[in-house]
Amino acid sequence: MSHVHYSDSEEEQEEDARTLKLGKAFDNANALTYSEINILLKKYVENKRLLDSNFQPNPMMKLAQEYAERFATTTNSDVAQQIRNTMVDQGLGEFELAAIANLGLDDVEEVRELVPSVFAGNGVDQLSDEAVQQMLNELSNYKHA
């Protein structure tokens, strides 16, 4: 596996998603789930239509909205927040929680293969297989709520 290297004025940093080293551009970035994106886009359009009843989203926004709606697991903002809180309570970061939610993972081995940083420790306690499975079980209760 190749790693991208770039020079950052004084030190060289290595990017590696397995350890959540995503590069400076992502240091303070927030990640959203499809459900959160869907809710935000719907609210944006609703607010625009309150100001202008003839408002129509541009084609790119319409496509983004359709995509987010297609893959969202909930349209309820309270449930979307519970999904986020469930993963934050386990110590997961933005990238990890968005990846797990957006990929619809429901098996520990899928998480291990697709989001290995969950098991890497990364300065916090490493999660056990049992803790991850329990979290996935809880998340499955929220699907399509």
Phi and psi in degrees as GROMACS dihedral restraints (atoms count N, CA, C in turn):
[ dihedral_restraints ]
;  ai    aj    ak    al  type     phi  dphi    fc
    3     4     5     6     1   -89.0    20    10
    4     5     6     7     1   149.2    20    10
    6     7     8     9     1  -115.3    20    10
    7     8     9    10     1   142.8    20    10
    9    10    11    12     1   -86.7    20    10
   10    11    12    13     1   130.6    20    10
   12    13    14    15     1  -115.5    20    10
   13    14    15    16     1   141.3    20    10
   15    16    17    18     1  -144.3    20    10
   16    17    18    19     1   152.3    20    10
   18    19    20    21     1   -91.7    20    10
   19    20    21    22     1   130.9    20    10
   21    22    23    24     1  -116.3    20    10
   22    23    24    25     1    82.8    20    10
   24    25    26    27     1    42.9    20    10
   25    26    27    28     1   -63.3    20    10
   27    28    29    30     1  -109.7    20    10
   28    29    30    31     1   -25.0    20    10
   30    31    32    33     1  -135.7    20    10
   31    32    33    34     1   153.3    20    10
   33    34    35    36     1   -97.1    20    10
   34    35    36    37     1   135.0    20    10
   36    37    38    39     1  -116.3    20    10
   37    38    39    40     1   148.4    20    10
   39    40    41    42     1  -108.3    20    10
   40    41    42    43     1   132.3    20    10
   42    43    44    45     1   -95.6    20    10
   43    44    45    46     1   134.0    20    10
   45    46    47    48     1  -158.4    20    10
   46    47    48    49     1   107.0    20    10
   48    49    50    51     1   -62.6    20    10
   49    50    51    52     1   -25.9    20    10
   51    52    53    54     1   -62.1    20    10
   52    53    54    55     1   -27.1    20    10
   54    55    56    57     1  -115.0    20    10
   55    56    57    58     1    15.5    20    10
   57    58    59    60     1    62.5    20    10
   58    59    60    61     1    25.6    20    10
   60    61    62    63     1   -91.5    20    10
   61    62    63    64     1    90.4    20    10
   63    64    65    66     1   -99.5    20    10
   64    65    66    67     1    -1.2    20    10
   66    67    68    69     1   100.5    20    10
   67    68    69    70     1   159.3    20    10
   69    70    71    72     1   -56.2    20    10
   70    71    72    73     1   -36.2    20    10
   72    73    74    75     1   -60.4    20    10
   73    74    75    76     1   -22.7    20    10
   75    76    77    78     1  -106.1    20    10
   76    77    78    79     1     1.8    20    10
   78    79    80    81     1   -54.6    20    10
   79    80    81    82     1   -42.8    20    10
   81    82    83    84     1  -116.8    20    10
   82    83    84    85     1    21.4    20    10
   84    85    86    87     1   -79.9    20    10
   85    86    87    88     1   146.4    20    10
   87    88    89    90     1  -102.2    20    10
   88    89    90    91     1   145.7    20    10
   90    91    92    93     1  -115.9    20    10
   91    92    93    94     1   141.8    20    10
   93    94    95    96     1  -114.3    20    10
   94    95    96    97     1   152.2    20    10
   96    97    98    99     1   -84.8    20    10
   97    98    99   100     1   162.6    20    10
   99   100   101   102     1   -57.6    20    10
  100   101   102   103     1   -37.3    20    10
  102   103   104   105     1   -62.8    20    10
  103   104   105   106     1   -44.1    20    10
  105   106   107   108     1   -65.2    20    10
  106   107   108   109     1   -41.5    20    10
  108   109   110   111     1   -61.9    20    10
  109   110   111   112     1   -45.9    20    10
  111   112   113   114     1   -58.3    20    10
  112   113   114   115     1   -46.3    20    10
  114   115   116   117     1   -63.3    20    10
  115   116   117   118     1   -44.7    20    10
  117   118   119   120     1   -64.1    20    10
  118   119   120   121     1   -43.5    20    10
  120   121   122   123     1   -65.9    20    10
  121   122   123   124     1   -40.3    20    10
  123   124   125   126     1   -62.3    20    10
  124   125   126   127     1   -43.8    20    10
  126   127   128   129     1   -64.4    20    10
  127   128   129   130     1   -39.2    20    10
  129   130   131   132     1   -60.0    20    10
  130   131   132   133     1   -48.2    20    10
  132   133   134   135     1   -64.4    20    10
  133   134   135   136     1   -42.9    20    10
  135   136   137   138     1   -58.7    20    10
  136   137   138   139     1   -45.4    20    10
  138   139   140   141     1   -64.8    20    10
  139   140   141   142     1   -40.6    20    10
  141   142   143   144     1   -63.0    20    10
  142   143   144   145     1   -38.9    20    10
  144   145   146   147     1   -71.5    20    10
  145   146   147   148     1   -25.5    20    10
  147   148   149   150     1   -66.5    20    10
  148   149   150   151     1   -35.3    20    10
  150   151   152   153     1   -81.8    20    10
  151   152   153   154     1   -32.7    20    10
  153   154   155   156     1  -144.3    20    10
  154   155   156   157     1   104.5    20    10
  156   157   158   159     1   -62.9    20    10
  157   158   159   160     1   -16.2    20    10
  159   160   161   162     1   -94.8    20    10
  160   161   162   163     1     3.9    20    10
  162   163   164   165     1   -59.4    20    10
  163   164   165   166     1   133.3    20    10
  165   166   167   168     1  -129.5    20    10
  166   167   168   169     1   128.9    20    10
  168   169   170   171     1   -63.3    20    10
  169   170   171   172     1   149.4    20    10
  171   172   173   174     1   -68.1    20    10
  172   173   174   175     1   164.3    20    10
  174   175   176   177     1   -56.1    20    10
  175   176   177   178     1   -38.2    20    10
  177   178   179   180     1   -66.7    20    10
  178   179   180   181     1   -42.2    20    10
  180   181   182   183     1   -65.1    20    10
  181   182   183   184     1   -39.7    20    10
  183   184   185   186     1   -59.4    20    10
  184   185   186   187     1   -44.3    20    10
  186   187   188   189     1   -63.3    20    10
  187   188   189   190     1   -43.3    20    10
  189   190   191   192     1   -61.6    20    10
  190   191   192   193     1   -41.3    20    10
  192   193   194   195     1   -64.7    20    10
  193   194   195   196     1   -44.3    20    10
  195   196   197   198     1   -62.9    20    10
  196   197   198   199     1   -42.0    20    10
  198   199   200   201     1   -63.4    20    10
  199   200   201   202     1   -48.9    20    10
  201   202   203   204     1   -62.5    20    10
  202   203   204   205     1   -40.4    20    10
  204   205   206   207     1   -64.7    20    10
  205   206   207   208     1   -39.6    20    10
  207   208   209   210     1   -63.1    20    10
  208   209   210   211     1   -38.4    20    10
  210   211   212   213     1  -102.4    20    10
  211   212   213   214     1    -3.4    20    10
  213   214   215   216     1   -66.4    20    10
  214   215   216   217     1   142.0    20    10
  216   217   218   219     1   -94.7    20    10
  217   218   219   220     1   -13.0    20    10
  219   220   221   222     1  -152.7    20    10
  220   221   222   223     1   155.0    20    10
  222   223   224   225     1  -112.6    20    10
  223   224   225   226     1     3.4    20    10
  225   226   227   228     1   -93.8    20    10
  226   227   228   229     1   119.5    20    10
  228   229   230   231     1   -64.7    20    10
  229   230   231   232     1   -32.1    20    10
  231   232   233   234     1   -66.0    20    10
  232   233   234   235     1   -40.8    20    10
  234   235   236   237     1   -68.2    20    10
  235   236   237   238     1   -40.7    20    10
  237   238   239   240     1   -59.5    20    10
  238   239   240   241     1   -39.6    20    10
  240   241   242   243     1   -68.1    20    10
  241   242   243   244     1   -37.8    20    10
  243   244   245   246     1   -63.8    20    10
  244   245   246   247     1   -39.4    20    10
  246   247   248   249     1   -60.6    20    10
  247   248   249   250     1   -48.1    20    10
  249   250   251   252     1   -60.7    20    10
  250   251   252   253     1   -48.2    20    10
  252   253   254   255     1   -60.8    20    10
  253   254   255   256     1   -38.6    20    10
  255   256   257   258     1   -57.9    20    10
  256   257   258   259     1   -42.4    20    10
  258   259   260   261     1   -80.0    20    10
  259   260   261   262     1   -36.3    20    10
  261   262   263   264     1   -63.6    20    10
  262   263   264   265     1   -38.8    20    10
  264   265   266   267     1   -60.9    20    10
  265   266   267   268     1   -25.1    20    10
  267   268   269   270     1   -87.0    20    10
  268   269   270   271     1    -1.3    20    10
  270   271   272   273     1    89.2    20    10
  271   272   273   274     1    12.8    20    10
  273   274   275   276     1   -75.8    20    10
  274   275   276   277     1   146.7    20    10
  276   277   278   279     1   -87.6    20    10
  277   278   279   280     1   177.2    20    10
  279   280   281   282     1   -56.3    20    10
  280   281   282   283     1   -50.0    20    10
  282   283   284   285     1   -60.7    20    10
  283   284   285   286     1   -44.8    20    10
  285   286   287   288     1   -64.6    20    10
  286   287   288   289     1   -46.4    20    10
  288   289   290   291     1   -67.2    20    10
  289   290   291   292     1   -38.6    20    10
  291   292   293   294     1   -67.2    20    10
  292   293   294   295     1   -40.1    20    10
  294   295   296   297     1   -64.2    20    10
  295   296   297   298     1   -47.1    20    10
  297   298   299   300     1   -63.6    20    10
  298   299   300   301     1   -46.3    20    10
  300   301   302   303     1   -67.4    20    10
  301   302   303   304     1   -44.8    20    10
  303   304   305   306     1   -74.7    20    10
  304   305   306   307     1   -28.0    20    10
  306   307   308   309     1   -85.7    20    10
  307   308   309   310     1   -10.7    20    10
  309   310   311   312     1    65.7    20    10
  310   311   312   313     1    37.5    20    10
  312   313   314   315     1   -70.4    20    10
  313   314   315   316     1   138.5    20    10
  315   316   317   318     1  -137.1    20    10
  316   317   318   319     1    15.1    20    10
  318   319   320   321     1  -138.5    20    10
  319   320   321   322     1   138.2    20    10
  321   322   323   324     1   -56.7    20    10
  322   323   324   325     1   -41.3    20    10
  324   325   326   327     1   -65.4    20    10
  325   326   327   328     1   -34.6    20    10
  327   328   329   330     1   -63.6    20    10
  328   329   330   331     1   -43.5    20    10
  330   331   332   333     1   -63.1    20    10
  331   332   333   334     1   -44.2    20    10
  333   334   335   336     1   -59.5    20    10
  334   335   336   337     1   -40.4    20    10
  336   337   338   339     1   -77.0    20    10
  337   338   339   340     1   -40.8    20    10
  339   340   341   342     1   -97.6    20    10
  340   341   342   343     1   -23.3    20    10
  342   343   344   345     1  -136.4    20    10
  343   344   345   346     1    64.3    20    10
  345   346   347   348     1   -62.7    20    10
  346   347   348   349     1   -20.1    20    10
  348   349   350   351     1   -63.5    20    10
  349   350   351   352     1   -21.6    20    10
  351   352   353   354     1   -59.1    20    10
  352   353   354   355     1   -31.5    20    10
  354   355   356   357     1  -103.2    20    10
  355   356   357   358     1     0.3    20    10
  357   358   359   360     1   -85.5    20    10
  358   359   360   361     1   -15.0    20    10
  360   361   362   363     1    94.6    20    10
  361   362   363   364     1   -61.3    20    10
  363   364   365   366     1    43.1    20    10
  364   365   366   367     1    46.5    20    10
  366   367   368   369     1    85.8    20    10
  367   368   369   370     1   -13.1    20    10
  369   370   371   372     1  -119.3    20    10
  370   371   372   373     1   169.3    20    10
  372   373   374   375     1   -61.7    20    10
  373   374   375   376     1   136.0    20    10
  375   376   377   378     1   -69.0    20    10
  376   377   378   379     1   140.0    20    10
  378   379   380   381     1   -82.8    20    10
  379   380   381   382     1   143.6    20    10
  381   382   383   384     1   -83.6    20    10
  382   383   384   385     1   161.7    20    10
  384   385   386   387     1   -56.5    20    10
  385   386   387   388     1   -40.9    20    10
  387   388   389   390     1   -64.4    20    10
  388   389   390   391     1   -42.3    20    10
  390   391   392   393     1   -65.1    20    10
  391   392   393   394     1   -40.0    20    10
  393   394   395   396     1   -66.4    20    10
  394   395   396   397     1   -43.9    20    10
  396   397   398   399     1   -64.2    20    10
  397   398   399   400     1   -40.6    20    10
  399   400   401   402     1   -61.8    20    10
  400   401   402   403     1   -42.2    20    10
  402   403   404   405     1   -63.2    20    10
  403   404   405   406     1   -43.9    20    10
  405   406   407   408     1   -62.5    20    10
  406   407   408   409     1   -39.3    20    10
  408   409   410   411     1   -62.2    20    10
  409   410   411   412     1   -42.8    20    10
  411   412   413   414     1   -64.5    20    10
  412   413   414   415     1   -41.6    20    10
  414   415   416   417     1   -63.5    20    10
  415   416   417   418     1   -35.5    20    10
  417   418   419   420     1   -65.2    20    10
  418   419   420   421     1   -25.6    20    10
  420   421   422   423     1   -67.5    20    10
  421   422   423   424     1   -23.0    20    10
  423   424   425   426     1   -89.4    20    10
  424   425   426   427     1   -14.0    20    10
  426   427   428   429     1   -60.4    20    10
  427   428   429   430     1   130.3    20    10
  429   430   431   432     1    59.8    20    10
  430   431   432   433     1    28.6    20    10
